[in-house]
């Protein structure tokens, strides 16, 4: 019984961790200066149609280093 419970718990935790998607928030228009500052700060971002999109969990960090 304990083995089945432990296995079930492990499977649920593993599947939950694999299903996390990162959501991004619009930051600013893309410039070399902004992308360089984000790179130096180690902040992940995407460039979409000439705009910089920052992960939501890194938004405060981006505001602190790049404003």
PyMOL Python script that loads the backbone (N, CA, C, O; Angstrom):
from pymol import cmd

cmd.read_pdbstr("""\
ATOM      1  N   UNK A   1       0.823  -1.195   0.000  1.00  0.00           N
ATOM      2  CA  UNK A   1       0.000   0.000   0.000  1.00  0.00           C
ATOM      3  C   UNK A   1       0.867   1.258   0.000  1.00  0.00           C
ATOM      4  O   UNK A   1       0.610   2.191  -0.761  1.00  0.00           O
ATOM      5  N   UNK A   2       1.890   1.285   0.850  1.00  0.00           N
ATOM      6  CA  UNK A   2       2.750   2.460   0.924  1.00  0.00           C
ATOM      7  C   UNK A   2       3.527   2.674  -0.369  1.00  0.00           C
ATOM      8  O   UNK A   2       3.777   3.812  -0.765  1.00  0.00           O
ATOM      9  N   UNK A   3       3.908   1.581  -1.027  1.00  0.00           N
ATOM     10  CA  UNK A   3       4.640   1.704  -2.284  1.00  0.00           C
ATOM     11  C   UNK A   3       3.759   2.320  -3.362  1.00  0.00           C
ATOM     12  O   UNK A   3       4.217   3.159  -4.138  1.00  0.00           O
ATOM     13  N   UNK A   4       2.489   1.901  -3.413  1.00  0.00           N
ATOM     14  CA  UNK A   4       1.566   2.458  -4.399  1.00  0.00           C
ATOM     15  C   UNK A   4       1.320   3.935  -4.133  1.00  0.00           C
ATOM     16  O   UNK A   4       1.266   4.735  -5.067  1.00  0.00           O
ATOM     17  N   UNK A   5       1.172   4.293  -2.883  1.00  0.00           N
ATOM     18  CA  UNK A   5       0.954   5.689  -2.522  1.00  0.00           C
ATOM     19  C   UNK A   5       2.174   6.534  -2.866  1.00  0.00           C
ATOM     20  O   UNK A   5       2.038   7.629  -3.413  1.00  0.00           O
ATOM     21  N   UNK A   6       3.349   6.039  -2.552  1.00  0.00           N
ATOM     22  CA  UNK A   6       4.582   6.765  -2.856  1.00  0.00           C
ATOM     23  C   UNK A   6       4.774   6.904  -4.362  1.00  0.00           C
ATOM     24  O   UNK A   6       5.169   7.965  -4.843  1.00  0.00           O
ATOM     25  N   UNK A   7       4.497   5.842  -5.104  1.00  0.00           N
ATOM     26  CA  UNK A   7       4.622   5.886  -6.555  1.00  0.00           C
ATOM     27  C   UNK A   7       3.624   6.875  -7.155  1.00  0.00           C
ATOM     28  O   UNK A   7       3.975   7.638  -8.054  1.00  0.00           O
ATOM     29  N   UNK A   8       2.404   6.867  -6.672  1.00  0.00           N
ATOM     30  CA  UNK A   8       1.389   7.806  -7.154  1.00  0.00           C
ATOM     31  C   UNK A   8       1.804   9.243  -6.881  1.00  0.00           C
ATOM     32  O   UNK A   8       1.667  10.107  -7.747  1.00  0.00           O
ATOM     33  N   UNK A   9       2.305   9.498  -5.693  1.00  0.00           N
ATOM     34  CA  UNK A   9       2.759  10.836  -5.328  1.00  0.00           C
ATOM     35  C   UNK A   9       3.904  11.278  -6.238  1.00  0.00           C
ATOM     36  O   UNK A   9       3.914  12.412  -6.716  1.00  0.00           O
ATOM     37  N   UNK A  10       4.860  10.394  -6.475  1.00  0.00           N
ATOM     38  CA  UNK A  10       5.999  10.704  -7.331  1.00  0.00           C
ATOM     39  C   UNK A  10       5.543  11.024  -8.754  1.00  0.00           C
ATOM     40  O   UNK A  10       6.046  11.967  -9.364  1.00  0.00           O
ATOM     41  N   UNK A  11       4.606  10.257  -9.282  1.00  0.00           N
ATOM     42  CA  UNK A  11       4.105  10.482 -10.638  1.00  0.00           C
ATOM     43  C   UNK A  11       3.395  11.823 -10.735  1.00  0.00           C
ATOM     44  O   UNK A  11       3.598  12.562 -11.698  1.00  0.00           O
ATOM     45  N   UNK A  12       2.574  12.143  -9.761  1.00  0.00           N
ATOM     46  CA  UNK A  12       1.857  13.422  -9.774  1.00  0.00           C
ATOM     47  C   UNK A  12       2.837  14.587  -9.732  1.00  0.00           C
ATOM     48  O   UNK A  12       2.688  15.543 -10.494  1.00  0.00           O
ATOM     49  N   UNK A  13       3.826  14.526  -8.866  1.00  0.00           N
ATOM     50  CA  UNK A  13       4.820  15.599  -8.760  1.00  0.00           C
ATOM     51  C   UNK A  13       5.603  15.734 -10.060  1.00  0.00           C
ATOM     52  O   UNK A  13       5.839  16.850 -10.525  1.00  0.00           O
ATOM     53  N   UNK A  14       6.004  14.630 -10.644  1.00  0.00           N
ATOM     54  CA  UNK A  14       6.776  14.655 -11.887  1.00  0.00           C
ATOM     55  C   UNK A  14       5.964  15.251 -13.027  1.00  0.00           C
ATOM     56  O   UNK A  14       6.473  16.089 -13.771  1.00  0.00           O
ATOM     57  N   UNK A  15       4.730  14.840 -13.173  1.00  0.00           N
ATOM     58  CA  UNK A  15       3.894  15.351 -14.254  1.00  0.00           C
ATOM     59  C   UNK A  15       3.550  16.820 -14.058  1.00  0.00           C
ATOM     60  O   UNK A  15       3.442  17.562 -15.035  1.00  0.00           O
ATOM     61  N   UNK A  16       3.379  17.244 -12.840  1.00  0.00           N
ATOM     62  CA  UNK A  16       3.089  18.646 -12.565  1.00  0.00           C
ATOM     63  C   UNK A  16       4.280  19.518 -12.923  1.00  0.00           C
ATOM     64  O   UNK A  16       4.107  20.593 -13.496  1.00  0.00           O
ATOM     65  N   UNK A  17       5.466  19.080 -12.601  1.00  0.00           N
ATOM     66  CA  UNK A  17       6.673  19.848 -12.900  1.00  0.00           C
ATOM     67  C   UNK A  17       6.912  19.941 -14.401  1.00  0.00           C
ATOM     68  O   UNK A  17       7.425  20.954 -14.876  1.00  0.00           O
ATOM     69  N   UNK A  18       6.559  18.933 -15.139  1.00  0.00           N
ATOM     70  CA  UNK A  18       6.781  18.923 -16.584  1.00  0.00           C
ATOM     71  C   UNK A  18       5.781  19.790 -17.329  1.00  0.00           C
ATOM     72  O   UNK A  18       6.022  20.143 -18.484  1.00  0.00           O
ATOM     73  N   UNK A  19       4.689  20.135 -16.714  1.00  0.00           N
ATOM     74  CA  UNK A  19       3.610  20.831 -17.387  1.00  0.00           C
ATOM     75  C   UNK A  19       3.638  22.339 -17.168  1.00  0.00           C
ATOM     76  O   UNK A  19       2.706  23.028 -17.584  1.00  0.00           O
ATOM     77  N   UNK A  20       4.651  22.860 -16.546  1.00  0.00           N
ATOM     78  CA  UNK A  20       4.693  24.286 -16.270  1.00  0.00           C
ATOM     79  C   UNK A  20       5.120  25.048 -17.517  1.00  0.00           C
ATOM     80  O   UNK A  20       6.154  24.749 -18.115  1.00  0.00           O
ATOM     81  N   UNK A  21       4.318  26.031 -17.903  1.00  0.00           N
ATOM     82  CA  UNK A  21       4.655  26.878 -19.037  1.00  0.00           C
ATOM     83  C   UNK A  21       5.047  28.244 -18.519  1.00  0.00           C
ATOM     84  O   UNK A  21       4.522  28.712 -17.509  1.00  0.00           O
ATOM     85  N   UNK A  22       5.956  28.871 -19.205  1.00  0.00           N
ATOM     86  CA  UNK A  22       6.399  30.193 -18.797  1.00  0.00           C
ATOM     87  C   UNK A  22       5.556  31.228 -19.519  1.00  0.00           C
ATOM     88  O   UNK A  22       5.392  31.160 -20.737  1.00  0.00           O
ATOM     89  N   UNK A  23       5.027  32.176 -18.780  1.00  0.00           N
ATOM     90  CA  UNK A  23       4.268  33.241 -19.406  1.00  0.00           C
ATOM     91  C   UNK A  23       5.130  34.498 -19.442  1.00  0.00           C
ATOM     92  O   UNK A  23       5.905  34.769 -18.525  1.00  0.00           O
ATOM     93  N   UNK A  24       4.979  35.244 -20.504  1.00  0.00           N
ATOM     94  CA  UNK A  24       5.787  36.434 -20.732  1.00  0.00           C
ATOM     95  C   UNK A  24       4.910  37.678 -20.733  1.00  0.00           C
ATOM     96  O   UNK A  24       3.727  37.620 -21.068  1.00  0.00           O
ATOM     97  N   UNK A  25       5.510  38.804 -20.353  1.00  0.00           N
ATOM     98  CA  UNK A  25       4.835  40.093 -20.318  1.00  0.00           C
ATOM     99  C   UNK A  25       5.603  41.069 -21.197  1.00  0.00           C
ATOM    100  O   UNK A  25       6.834  41.058 -21.222  1.00  0.00           O
ATOM    101  N   UNK A  26       4.873  41.913 -21.917  1.00  0.00           N
ATOM    102  CA  UNK A  26       5.527  42.912 -22.767  1.00  0.00           C
ATOM    103  C   UNK A  26       6.351  43.848 -21.902  1.00  0.00           C
ATOM    104  O   UNK A  26       5.871  44.357 -20.889  1.00  0.00           O
ATOM    105  N   UNK A  27       7.591  44.070 -22.306  1.00  0.00           N
ATOM    106  CA  UNK A  27       8.497  44.936 -21.542  1.00  0.00           C
ATOM    107  C   UNK A  27       8.666  46.271 -22.242  1.00  0.00           C
ATOM    108  O   UNK A  27       8.260  47.298 -21.699  1.00  0.00           O
ATOM    109  N   UNK A  28       9.252  46.289 -23.429  1.00  0.00           N
ATOM    110  CA  UNK A  28       9.503  47.528 -24.157  1.00  0.00           C
ATOM    111  C   UNK A  28       9.847  47.199 -25.599  1.00  0.00           C
ATOM    112  O   UNK A  28       9.913  46.030 -25.979  1.00  0.00           O
ATOM    113  N   UNK A  29      10.063  48.227 -26.398  1.00  0.00           N
ATOM    114  CA  UNK A  29      10.534  48.004 -27.761  1.00  0.00           C
ATOM    115  C   UNK A  29      11.970  47.502 -27.721  1.00  0.00           C
ATOM    116  O   UNK A  29      12.733  47.841 -26.816  1.00  0.00           O
ATOM    117  N   UNK A  30      12.322  46.707 -28.690  1.00  0.00           N
ATOM    118  CA  UNK A  30      13.645  46.089 -28.717  1.00  0.00           C
ATOM    119  C   UNK A  30      14.714  47.097 -29.130  1.00  0.00           C
ATOM    120  O   UNK A  30      14.636  47.704 -30.198  1.00  0.00           O
ATOM    121  N   UNK A  31      15.716  47.265 -28.262  1.00  0.00           N
ATOM    122  CA  UNK A  31      16.898  48.065 -28.577  1.00  0.00           C
ATOM    123  C   UNK A  31      18.121  47.274 -28.136  1.00  0.00           C
ATOM    124  O   UNK A  31      18.035  46.408 -27.266  1.00  0.00           O
ATOM    125  N   UNK A  32      19.248  47.579 -28.741  1.00  0.00           N
ATOM    126  CA  UNK A  32      20.484  46.887 -28.367  1.00  0.00           C
ATOM    127  C   UNK A  32      20.816  47.119 -26.901  1.00  0.00           C
ATOM    128  O   UNK A  32      21.276  46.207 -26.213  1.00  0.00           O
ATOM    129  N   UNK A  33      20.586  48.332 -26.424  1.00  0.00           N
ATOM    130  CA  UNK A  33      20.881  48.673 -25.030  1.00  0.00           C
ATOM    131  C   UNK A  33      20.054  47.829 -24.061  1.00  0.00           C
ATOM    132  O   UNK A  33      20.588  47.299 -23.087  1.00  0.00           O
ATOM    133  N   UNK A  34      18.764  47.705 -24.324  1.00  0.00           N
ATOM    134  CA  UNK A  34      17.887  46.936 -23.432  1.00  0.00           C
ATOM    135  C   UNK A  34      18.247  45.457 -23.432  1.00  0.00           C
ATOM    136  O   UNK A  34      18.300  44.834 -22.371  1.00  0.00           O
ATOM    137  N   UNK A  35      18.493  44.891 -24.601  1.00  0.00           N
ATOM    138  CA  UNK A  35      18.829  43.467 -24.657  1.00  0.00           C
ATOM    139  C   UNK A  35      20.172  43.189 -23.988  1.00  0.00           C
ATOM    140  O   UNK A  35      20.352  42.147 -23.359  1.00  0.00           O
ATOM    141  N   UNK A  36      21.113  44.123 -24.126  1.00  0.00           N
ATOM    142  CA  UNK A  36      22.410  43.951 -23.467  1.00  0.00           C
ATOM    143  C   UNK A  36      22.250  43.967 -21.947  1.00  0.00           C
ATOM    144  O   UNK A  36      22.856  43.151 -21.252  1.00  0.00           O
ATOM    145  N   UNK A  37      21.444  44.885 -21.433  1.00  0.00           N
ATOM    146  CA  UNK A  37      21.224  44.966 -19.986  1.00  0.00           C
ATOM    147  C   UNK A  37      20.529  43.714 -19.459  1.00  0.00           C
ATOM    148  O   UNK A  37      20.875  43.217 -18.388  1.00  0.00           O
ATOM    149  N   UNK A  38      19.555  43.205 -20.203  1.00  0.00           N
ATOM    150  CA  UNK A  38      18.866  41.981 -19.793  1.00  0.00           C
ATOM    151  C   UNK A  38      19.816  40.790 -19.810  1.00  0.00           C
ATOM    152  O   UNK A  38      19.782  39.950 -18.911  1.00  0.00           O
ATOM    153  N   UNK A  39      20.662  40.721 -20.834  1.00  0.00           N
ATOM    154  CA  UNK A  39      21.647  39.632 -20.910  1.00  0.00           C
ATOM    155  C   UNK A  39      22.617  39.687 -19.736  1.00  0.00           C
ATOM    156  O   UNK A  39      22.920  38.660 -19.129  1.00  0.00           O
ATOM    157  N   UNK A  40      23.104  40.885 -19.414  1.00  0.00           N
ATOM    158  CA  UNK A  40      24.051  41.040 -18.309  1.00  0.00           C
ATOM    159  C   UNK A  40      23.422  40.675 -16.966  1.00  0.00           C
ATOM    160  O   UNK A  40      24.105  40.191 -16.064  1.00  0.00           O
ATOM    161  N   UNK A  41      22.116  40.910 -16.839  1.00  0.00           N
ATOM    162  CA  UNK A  41      21.415  40.598 -15.594  1.00  0.00           C
ATOM    163  C   UNK A  41      20.963  39.137 -15.542  1.00  0.00           C
ATOM    164  O   UNK A  41      20.464  38.679 -14.514  1.00  0.00           O
ATOM    165  N   UNK A  42      21.135  38.410 -16.637  1.00  0.00           N
ATOM    166  CA  UNK A  42      20.736  37.002 -16.665  1.00  0.00           C
ATOM    167  C   UNK A  42      19.233  36.799 -16.725  1.00  0.00           C
ATOM    168  O   UNK A  42      18.720  35.799 -16.222  1.00  0.00           O
ATOM    169  N   UNK A  43      18.528  37.735 -17.333  1.00  0.00           N
ATOM    170  CA  UNK A  43      17.070  37.667 -17.426  1.00  0.00           C
ATOM    171  C   UNK A  43      16.690  37.078 -18.782  1.00  0.00           C
ATOM    172  O   UNK A  43      17.138  37.556 -19.824  1.00  0.00           O
ATOM    173  N   UNK A  44      15.861  36.039 -18.759  1.00  0.00           N
ATOM    174  CA  UNK A  44      15.394  35.434 -20.008  1.00  0.00           C
ATOM    175  C   UNK A  44      14.322  36.326 -20.623  1.00  0.00           C
ATOM    176  O   UNK A  44      13.476  36.882 -19.923  1.00  0.00           O
ATOM    177  N   UNK A  45      14.375  36.450 -21.943  1.00  0.00           N
ATOM    178  CA  UNK A  45      13.392  37.259 -22.654  1.00  0.00           C
ATOM    179  C   UNK A  45      13.205  36.699 -24.048  1.00  0.00           C
ATOM    180  O   UNK A  45      13.991  35.877 -24.518  1.00  0.00           O
ATOM    181  N   UNK A  46      12.152  37.159 -24.700  1.00  0.00           N
ATOM    182  CA  UNK A  46      11.893  36.820 -26.099  1.00  0.00           C
ATOM    183  C   UNK A  46      11.685  38.118 -26.855  1.00  0.00           C
ATOM    184  O   UNK A  46      11.180  39.094 -26.301  1.00  0.00           O
ATOM    185  N   UNK A  47      12.072  38.127 -28.114  1.00  0.00           N
ATOM    186  CA  UNK A  47      11.794  39.279 -28.968  1.00  0.00           C
ATOM    187  C   UNK A  47      10.708  38.858 -29.941  1.00  0.00           C
ATOM    188  O   UNK A  47      10.879  37.925 -30.726  1.00  0.00           O
ATOM    189  N   UNK A  48       9.584  39.566 -29.874  1.00  0.00           N
ATOM    190  CA  UNK A  48       8.430  39.271 -30.729  1.00  0.00           C
ATOM    191  C   UNK A  48       8.059  40.536 -31.488  1.00  0.00           C
ATOM    192  O   UNK A  48       7.689  41.545 -30.887  1.00  0.00           O
ATOM    193  N   UNK A  49       8.159  40.478 -32.788  1.00  0.00           N
ATOM    194  CA  UNK A  49       7.769  41.591 -33.660  1.00  0.00           C
ATOM    195  C   UNK A  49       8.390  42.908 -33.205  1.00  0.00           C
ATOM    196  O   UNK A  49       7.709  43.933 -33.168  1.00  0.00           O
ATOM    197  N   UNK A  50       9.665  42.891 -32.862  1.00  0.00           N
ATOM    198  CA  UNK A  50      10.375  44.109 -32.487  1.00  0.00           C
ATOM    199  C   UNK A  50      10.141  44.567 -31.061  1.00  0.00           C
ATOM    200  O   UNK A  50      10.525  45.681 -30.703  1.00  0.00           O
ATOM    201  N   UNK A  51       9.520  43.736 -30.244  1.00  0.00           N
ATOM    202  CA  UNK A  51       9.265  44.074 -28.844  1.00  0.00           C
ATOM    203  C   UNK A  51       9.914  43.037 -27.940  1.00  0.00           C
ATOM    204  O   UNK A  51      10.023  41.865 -28.298  1.00  0.00           O
ATOM    205  N   UNK A  52      10.344  43.482 -26.760  1.00  0.00           N
ATOM    206  CA  UNK A  52      10.944  42.579 -25.790  1.00  0.00           C
ATOM    207  C   UNK A  52       9.865  42.105 -24.830  1.00  0.00           C
ATOM    208  O   UNK A  52       9.118  42.906 -24.269  1.00  0.00           O
ATOM    209  N   UNK A  53       9.793  40.794 -24.651  1.00  0.00           N
ATOM    210  CA  UNK A  53       8.865  40.165 -23.718  1.00  0.00           C
ATOM    211  C   UNK A  53       9.678  39.463 -22.644  1.00  0.00           C
ATOM    212  O   UNK A  53      10.542  38.643 -22.953  1.00  0.00           O
ATOM    213  N   UNK A  54       9.405  39.780 -21.373  1.00  0.00           N
ATOM    214  CA  UNK A  54      10.142  39.245 -20.228  1.00  0.00           C
ATOM    215  C   UNK A  54       9.245  38.254 -19.496  1.00  0.00           C
ATOM    216  O   UNK A  54       8.031  38.442 -19.416  1.00  0.00           O
ATOM    217  N   UNK A  55       9.864  37.180 -18.954  1.00  0.00           N
ATOM    218  CA  UNK A  55       9.078  36.231 -18.164  1.00  0.00           C
ATOM    219  C   UNK A  55       8.445  36.963 -16.985  1.00  0.00           C
ATOM    220  O   UNK A  55       9.067  37.841 -16.388  1.00  0.00           O
ATOM    221  N   UNK A  56       7.217  36.603 -16.655  1.00  0.00           N
ATOM    222  CA  UNK A  56       6.508  37.269 -15.565  1.00  0.00           C
ATOM    223  C   UNK A  56       7.264  37.170 -14.250  1.00  0.00           C
ATOM    224  O   UNK A  56       7.272  38.118 -13.465  1.00  0.00           O
ATOM    225  N   UNK A  57       7.903  36.027 -14.004  1.00  0.00           N
ATOM    226  CA  UNK A  57       8.605  35.875 -12.735  1.00  0.00           C
ATOM    227  C   UNK A  57       9.875  36.719 -12.679  1.00  0.00           C
ATOM    228  O   UNK A  57      10.415  36.925 -11.592  1.00  0.00           O
ATOM    229  N   UNK A  58      10.369  37.215 -13.816  1.00  0.00           N
ATOM    230  CA  UNK A  58      11.561  38.068 -13.852  1.00  0.00           C
ATOM    231  C   UNK A  58      11.224  39.543 -14.012  1.00  0.00           C
ATOM    232  O   UNK A  58      12.129  40.364 -14.155  1.00  0.00           O
ATOM    233  N   UNK A  59       9.956  39.894 -13.991  1.00  0.00           N
ATOM    234  CA  UNK A  59       9.547  41.266 -14.266  1.00  0.00           C
ATOM    235  C   UNK A  59      10.110  42.250 -13.244  1.00  0.00           C
ATOM    236  O   UNK A  59      10.604  43.310 -13.629  1.00  0.00           O
ATOM    237  N   UNK A  60      10.048  41.928 -11.964  1.00  0.00           N
ATOM    238  CA  UNK A  60      10.588  42.834 -10.941  1.00  0.00           C
ATOM    239  C   UNK A  60      12.091  43.006 -11.098  1.00  0.00           C
ATOM    240  O   UNK A  60      12.622  44.102 -10.917  1.00  0.00           O
ATOM    241  N   UNK A  61      12.765  41.928 -11.433  1.00  0.00           N
ATOM    242  CA  UNK A  61      14.214  41.986 -11.653  1.00  0.00           C
ATOM    243  C   UNK A  61      14.531  42.879 -12.854  1.00  0.00           C
ATOM    244  O   UNK A  61      15.496  43.643 -12.822  1.00  0.00           O
ATOM    245  N   UNK A  62      13.728  42.785 -13.907  1.00  0.00           N
ATOM    246  CA  UNK A  62      13.933  43.620 -15.090  1.00  0.00           C
ATOM    247  C   UNK A  62      13.699  45.089 -14.770  1.00  0.00           C
ATOM    248  O   UNK A  62      14.433  45.953 -15.248  1.00  0.00           O
ATOM    249  N   UNK A  63      12.691  45.374 -13.972  1.00  0.00           N
ATOM    250  CA  UNK A  63      12.419  46.758 -13.580  1.00  0.00           C
ATOM    251  C   UNK A  63      13.586  47.310 -12.770  1.00  0.00           C
ATOM    252  O   UNK A  63      13.986  48.458 -12.961  1.00  0.00           O
ATOM    253  N   UNK A  64      14.129  46.506 -11.875  1.00  0.00           N
ATOM    254  CA  UNK A  64      15.223  46.960 -11.014  1.00  0.00           C
ATOM    255  C   UNK A  64      16.502  47.229 -11.799  1.00  0.00           C
ATOM    256  O   UNK A  64      17.208  48.194 -11.503  1.00  0.00           O
ATOM    257  N   UNK A  65      16.812  46.414 -12.776  1.00  0.00           N
ATOM    258  CA  UNK A  65      18.103  46.565 -13.457  1.00  0.00           C
ATOM    259  C   UNK A  65      18.038  47.393 -14.729  1.00  0.00           C
ATOM    260  O   UNK A  65      19.048  47.964 -15.141  1.00  0.00           O
ATOM    261  N   UNK A  66      16.901  47.469 -15.345  1.00  0.00           N
ATOM    262  CA  UNK A  66      16.863  48.012 -16.707  1.00  0.00           C
ATOM    263  C   UNK A  66      15.967  49.228 -16.877  1.00  0.00           C
ATOM    264  O   UNK A  66      15.677  49.615 -18.009  1.00  0.00           O
ATOM    265  N   UNK A  67      15.527  49.831 -15.806  1.00  0.00           N
ATOM    266  CA  UNK A  67      14.660  51.011 -15.933  1.00  0.00           C
ATOM    267  C   UNK A  67      15.473  52.275 -15.895  1.00  0.00           C
ATOM    268  O   UNK A  67      14.917  53.370 -15.988  1.00  0.00           O
TER     269      UNK A  67
END
""", "prot")
cmd.dss("prot")
cmd.show_as("cartoon", "prot")
cmd.util.cbc("prot")
cmd.orient("prot")
